[in-house]
């Protein structure tokens, strides 16, 4: 799985989400340890706890979280939180 596919899955499942997915470290060619980092912004996170927001992302990625994705660092924001952060 590549970064574009991770973005596509998140954006398809979380309403009005914008995901920016990167590789936080150089992939190890000898291992299948797909580590990703994601910043996800969506109004669907409004009123949700951080744990609930992260669960929404895990749900969006489904079985890939146990097969194709070894680790996912994530930051989740509502649009207002993201604007305040900038």
N, C-alpha and C positions, 0 to 999 in steps of 0.2 A: 504494500500500500504506500502511496506517496502523499505528499502534503496536499496536493490538489484534491485527491479523493477524500481525505479526512475533512477538508473544508466543505466539499460538496455534501457529504453525509450530514455534517452538523447543520449546514444551512438548509438542507432539505427537510430536516425534522424539527428544528426549533423555529417558531414563527418569527419572521423578519430578522433573523440572525445574520450577522456579518462575522465571519471567522477568518482569522489570519493565522495560518499554521506554518511553523518553521521546524527545522531540525536543529535542536539546541547544541548538538555536538556532532562531530564527524562520525558517520556510520562505520561500524566495525565490519569489514568485509568478511571476517572469519566467523561472525555470529549473526544470528537473525534477531538482533535486539533493536527493534524499531522504536526509537525514542522520539517523541514529538513534543512541541510546545505550542500552545494555542492561546490566542486572545479572542474571546467571543463577546460580542455586544448584541443584546437583544432586549426589546421591551418585555418579552416574556419572562424575564428574570425579576421584574418589578414585584416587590412584596414577598419574594422567595428568600429563604436563608441561603447562605453560601453552599451548604451541603445539598440543598434542594437544587440549586443552580448546577452544581457539578453533576448531580445525578441525572439531570436533564441531558447533559452532554454525554455521559456514559450511555444513557438509553439511546441517544441518537446514533451512537457508534455500534451499539448492539454487540454481537458476537465478536466483532473485530477487536474488542478490548481484551479478549482472552486468546485470540489467535494471531492476528496480524500486527497488533500494537502492543509493544512490551511496556511502555510507560508513556504517560501523557501529563505534562505540566500544563496547568491551565489557569487563566485569569478570566473571570466572568464579570461583566458590567452591564448595567442598564445604560441606555444612551446618555442619560443625564450624568451618571457616575463617570462615564467615559469622557464626556465633555469637561467635567470638573477636573479630571486627571490630567488633561492636556494643558 
